[in-house]
């Protein structure tokens, strides 16, 4: 499968914003792949932040 970079980037940015509205004129599979990557990035940052907060508590 060839990934459409523009569609992937749009999906990735939507995933970072946690907005699931797929725009018109995008390659669907590329957009969703980017979206999932963006969501994973956000969840990793949230998990890391929570772990850091737990370590700071006495």
C-alpha positions as CSV (number, residue, x, y, z in Angstrom):
1,X,0.0,0.0,0.0
2,X,1.3,3.4,-0.9
3,X,0.7,6.1,1.7
4,X,-0.5,9.5,0.5
5,X,1.7,11.8,2.6
6,X,-0.7,14.8,2.6
7,X,-3.7,12.7,3.7
8,X,-1.5,11.0,6.3
9,X,-0.3,14.3,7.7
10,X,-3.9,15.7,7.9
11,X,-5.0,12.5,9.7
12,X,-2.0,12.8,12.1
13,X,-2.8,16.4,13.0
14,X,-6.4,15.5,13.5
15,X,-5.3,12.7,15.8
16,X,-3.2,15.0,17.8
17,X,-6.2,17.3,18.2
18,X,-8.5,14.3,19.0
19,X,-10.9,15.4,16.2
20,X,-12.2,12.5,14.2
21,X,-13.8,14.5,11.3
22,X,-12.3,13.1,8.1
23,X,-12.0,15.9,5.6
24,X,-13.2,15.6,2.0
25,X,-10.7,14.8,-0.8
26,X,-8.3,12.7,1.3
27,X,-7.1,9.2,0.7
28,X,-9.0,7.3,3.4
29,X,-6.6,4.6,4.5
30,X,-3.7,7.1,4.7
31,X,-5.8,9.6,6.7
32,X,-6.8,6.9,9.2
33,X,-3.3,5.6,9.5
34,X,-2.1,9.1,10.3
35,X,-5.0,9.6,12.7
36,X,-4.1,6.5,14.7
37,X,-0.5,7.6,14.9
38,X,-1.6,11.0,16.2
39,X,-3.8,9.5,18.8
40,X,-1.1,7.1,19.9
41,X,1.3,10.1,20.3
42,X,-1.2,12.0,22.5
43,X,-1.9,8.9,24.7
44,X,1.8,8.3,25.1
45,X,2.3,11.9,26.2
46,X,-0.6,11.7,28.7
47,X,0.6,8.4,30.1
48,X,4.2,9.8,30.6
49,X,2.8,13.0,32.2
50,X,0.7,11.0,34.7
51,X,3.7,8.8,35.6
52,X,5.7,11.9,36.2
53,X,3.0,13.4,38.5
54,X,2.8,10.2,40.5
55,X,6.6,10.3,41.1
56,X,6.5,13.9,42.3
57,X,3.9,13.1,45.1
58,X,5.4,12.3,48.5
